Amino acid sequence: MTFKTLDDLTNIAGSRVLVRVDLNVPVKDGEVTDATRIERVVPTIRELSEKGAKVILLAHFGRPKGEPVADMSLAPIATAVEDILDQRVHFAADCIGEKAQAAIAGMSDGDVLLLENTRFHKGEEKNDADFARALAANGDLYVNDAFSAAHRAHASTEGLARLLPAYAGRTMQAELEALEKGLGNPKRPVVAIVGGAKVSTKIDLLMNLVKKVDALVIGGGMANTFLAARGTNVGKSLCEHDLAETAKQIMIEAATAGCAIVLPVDGVVAREFKAGAANEVVDIEAIPADAMVLDVGPKSVAAVNDWVSRAETLVWNGPLGAFEIAPFDKATVAVARHAAARTKSGALVSVAGGGDTVSAMNHAEVADDLTYVSTAGGAFLEWMEGKPLPGVDILHQQK
């Protein structure tokens, strides 16, 4: 590794440790409805607290655009963190200035304090040097445990690491180690599965992957665009016909790089998009003009699973079909469970994340059986696209 971790932190009792976490969780009626991101950062908070550090949490919530917005306060989140951490979590009504300083001054060793939304200040998203210095004044050390915000060069994700000794938290460390196994230095063959609705949102991703993997499985609505580009009539299926030339270029790039493109050979079609809709399996060249493909068929599943069986590394982003609605979840579930079984046997390194992928893996009941499932969303996608992640790059520079 080329970055420092909590293993490099010794004798930190009494030190003020600023910890960037991702607490941008879904909230309804003041209650957190999905605490996954909170659960992910608990190990880092607990470890620092047990070492006697004064743990000062920095986070954002929503998009307040540089102004205090009552509905975007982190105060209710502090209660949720407290419940999951099973430890008192204090709260300060600002992340800089007198309110933050007073709260920090009152901390004892091992205490945990959550500061108010960093995005209540315009300097956060601008990565303003003065704002970063105001944050840094409250700490002795900096730990970034928010990979999901690492694609943003903000004051609390990038600027702080230039001003204080910087370390990766346990979640950040696990994410980076998993991504290194996935695409950085993977065991081959490497297979990527990319699904979802539109090619237009994943052009950079596909262009990058065909140069790095041995086989690229394309599913979801995206597959229809590639099939149409090859001359297949996809009926009323979701399809970006205007991107036919882009799809052809991606296929040419894949051929040049020696990457196999795996497209559906059959599909589950229906006349309406609703749960339990009447459906049938047809060969991909026989899609009825008045029907739409909502999932890949059993022959396609067998072909994908054959690639997964040959792979030593699997990277997955996006479902193969409309998994939210039965029975169009069958392909995603079948392939996910096959990948999970190979992972559990020690034969496969499997890394999944981005968009609906976490939901799809949870739906298939395999999230705990894959090597790593990232909750990072945009940061995970940008990593797959080969783009620089400022919050990660600065940690590498601090070694």
N, C-alpha and C positions, 0 to 999 in steps of 0.2 A: 504494500500500500504506500502511496505517496502523500498521505495526509495523517494528521495526528488524531488520535481517538481518546476516549476516557482512560484508556490504559496508560496514556502518557501523563495523566494528571495525578500527582502525588502531593501529599501534605497540603490539602486545600481547605482544611478546617478553618472557618472564619472568612474565607475568600468570598467575594461577591461574584457569582457566576451568572452572567447574562445568557439565557438559553432561548434561542429562537425556536419556537414550536409552531405547529399548524393546528390551530383550534377553530378553523373556519368550518364548523360542523353545522349540519342542518338543525334548525330550531323551529319549533311550532308551539305557540302559546307559552313561550318562555321555557320550554322543556327541550332538551337535546334529544332528537329522534334517532340519531345514529352516532354512537360514541367511538367508532372505530379509530378515528385519528387521535382521540384522547388516549385510548388504550395503548396505541403505538408508542406514545412518548413517555408513558409511565415508567418504564425501566430506566431511562436516562434521569428523570426527575428523582426517582427513588435512590438511585446509586449516588448521585451528587449529594442528596440530602443526608444519606447514611454516612457519607464521608465528612460530614460537618460543614459543607458549603452552605452559603446563603443563596438559595436558588431563586433567581429572578426571571420570570417567564415573560418573553416578548412574543406577541402574536397580533394578527390582524383578524378582522371579521367583517365580511361584506365589502362594499365599495362606497365608503362615505365621502370619497373625493376630497380628502384633506380637511374636512370639517367634522366637529363632533355631531354625531347623530344618535339620539337616545336609543333607537331600536337596534343599533349596531354596537352597543356597549358590550364589553366582555364580562361584565359583572355576573350575568346569569351563568356564563360558562365556568366561572370560578367555582360555583357550587357543584357543577357536574364533575370538574376535575377533582375537587375535594372528595366527592363520593367514590370515584373510581380509584383514586390514589389512597383513599382511606387515611387521609392526613389533612390537617387544617391547611387551607390555602387562603392566604390573606389577599386583599385586593387594594390597588391604588387607582385613584380616579384619573391619573394621567401617566404617561410613560416617560416624561421628562419633567424638569422643573421641581418646584417646592413639594408638590403632592407626592411625587415619586421619591424624592430625597428623604422626606419625613418618614414614609413607609419603610424604606430601606434602612434608615437609621434605627428603626425600632425592631429590626429583625434579630433573632438569635441564631446561633449556628444550627444548621439543619432545617431552618424555616423555609417555607415556599411562599413566594409572593407573585401574583399575576398583575402585571401592569396593564393599563387601559390600551385599547386599540391603537396600534402604531399608525394606522392610516387616518387617524383623526388629525394628523399633521401633514401638510403638503410636502414637507421635506422627505417623508418616507419613500414615496414612489419616485420622487425625483433623485433619490440617493444623494440628497444634499449633504455636503461635508459638515456644515454647522450642526445640522440635526443629528448626523451620525456621531459627532463629538459630544453632543448633549446626551445621547444614549450611552456612549462609552464612559462618560463621567460617573455613571452609576455602577460600573463593574470593574473587576480586576481581570476577568477571563471571559472568553466568549465561546459558547458551544452552539453549533447549528444542528438542530435535529429536525429540520423542516425541509426535507428533499422536495416536497410538493410545491414549495415556494422558491426553490433554488434556480428556476429558470428566469426569475426576476432580479434585476440588479437594483435592489432597494437598499435603503440605509441599514435595515435590520437583517438583511440576508447577505449583503456584500460589503457595504461600507464599514460596518463594525469590525469585520475580519481584517481590515487594514489598520485598525487602531488598537486592537487587543490581541493577545495570544489566542489563536483560534483552533478549535477542535471539532471533530465530528461526533455527534451524539450516537447512541446505540442504533436508533432507527435509521439515521443517515448512513452509518457504517454498514448496516445490513443491506440497505438499498444499493449502495455503491458496490458492495461485494457481489450482490446478486446480478447487477447489471454487467459487471466485469465478466462474470461467468456466462451471461446471456449473449453479449455481442462483442465485448472488449477483447476477451481472450478465450473464446468458447471451445469446447470439445466438439469435433465434427463427426458426422454431418450435423449441420444446423438447419432446422426447419422453422419458418415463421408462418404463423396464421394471422391474417389480417382480415377482419370482417367489418361490419357496420354498413351504414346507409350509402354514403357518397364517396366517390373517388376524389372529388374536388377538395375535400378536407384532408386528404392523405396522400397527395401527389409527392410531396417531399419525402414522406415516410417510405413509400413504395420505391422511389428512385434510390434511396439510400440502402434499403434492404436487399434489393436485387444484386447489389455489389458485395454483400456481406454474408448472405445465406446460400445454402445449397438448394433449397426449395422454398417457394413462396406460395402458400395456400391462400387463395382469395375467395371469401364468402360474403354472405349478406347481400344487400342491394348493390354493393360495389361490383360483385361478380357479374351482374347483369350488364353493366357498362362494358366490361371486357368481352363478354359473350357477344353483345351487339356489335362491337368493333370487329369481331371475327365473322360477322354476317349472320349470327343466330337471331331469329325472331323471338323476342322475349315477351311478346304479348303486352299486357298492361302493367308489367312489373316496373317497379321503381328503377329508373335507368337515366343516366346522364348522357344522352345521345350526342350532345355537343362536345363531349370529351373523348370521342372515339379515337381521334388522332393521338391524344395524350396516352390513352390505353395502349395503342399500337406502339408508341415510342417506349413505354415501360416494358412491353414484351420484347422489343428489339434490344433494349439495354440488358434485359435478363438473359437473352440468348447469347449476347456478346460476353457476359460475365459467367456463363455456364450455370445459371440459376434456372431450375425448372419452375415453370408457372403451373400451378395446379388449380384448375377451374372445375366447377360442378359438371358432372356428366348426366345427372338427373336432378329433378327438383320436386318439391311438394307444392302444388298449385291450388289456388282457391279463387273464387269469384268475389269474395268479400273478405275484408280484414277484420275479423273478430274472433273471439274465443269460440272454439268448437265449430268453426265454419266448415261446411262440406269441402272436402279436399281429396286430391288424388296424387299419386306419384307418376310422373311422366319423364321420358327421356328428354334431355335438354333441347334436342332438335324437334321436339313435338309439343312445345308449349302452346296451348290453345290461345287464339287471338284475343279472347275475352277474359283470360285468366292472368293471375300474377303469381310469380314464384315467391313463396314466403319462407322456405327453408330448403336446404339441400337434401337430396334423397339418399336412400340407403346405399346405393352403389358409390355415391360420392363420399359418404361417411367411411365406407370400407377403404376407398383410395386414400383418404386423408389419414386414417388410422394406420395404413400400411407405411406411409411416410413417417408418422410418429414412431412406429415400431423400429424403423431404421435409424431414427435420429438419436444423437446423444445430447443434443441441446434443442429446446423448444422455446421460442419467444412468441407470445400470443397477445394480440390486441384486437378486440372486437368480436362479436358473436357471428356465427355462421348463418343464423336465420333470425326471425322475429321471436326471440326466445321468451319475451315477456308474455306471449300469448300461446297457450296450448292449442293445438298440438305442434306448433311450429318451433318448439324448443328441443325437439328430439335430437337433431344433429349436434347442436352445441353441447348438450348433456352427454351424448354418447362419446364424442371425441374428448371432452374434458375428463370423463371418467377413465378413458383409456390412458390419457396422459398422466393422470393421477396414479393409476395402478403401476405404470412403468417408473414413475418417480419414486413411489414407495418401495419398489423393488431395487432401487439404486441404479437403474439403467439409464435414467434420463434426468437432466437438469432442466427444470421448467420454470420460466419466468413470465408472469402475465400482469397486465395492467393497462390503465388508460380507459377513459370513457365508461362504457357499460360493461367492461370486462369483469370488474370486481363483482358486480351484480350477477353476471352470468355464471361466474365461478361459484358464487354463493348459492345460486339457484341449482346448480349441478351438485352442490354439497361436496365440493372438492377443494375449497379455498385453503383448508389447512393441510391438504395432502400434496400440493405443488411445492416446488422449492421456494418460490417467493411470489407473493401477489402484492403488487404495488397499488397503494391508494392515491398515488401522486397525480393522476390525471394529466394535465398539460405538461408538467415537467417530464413525466415518463414518455410522452409522445415526442417531445422535443429531443430527448435523449435518443429515442429510436430513429429520429430523423437525422441524427448526427450533428445537431446544433450544439453550440457551447452553452453550458449552464453556469452563469456567473457565480452563483452561490456555492457551486462545487469547485469551479476552477480556482477561486480564491483560497479554498482550503488546501488544494494541491500546492499552491504557491507558498503557503506558510510553513511547509515541512522543514 
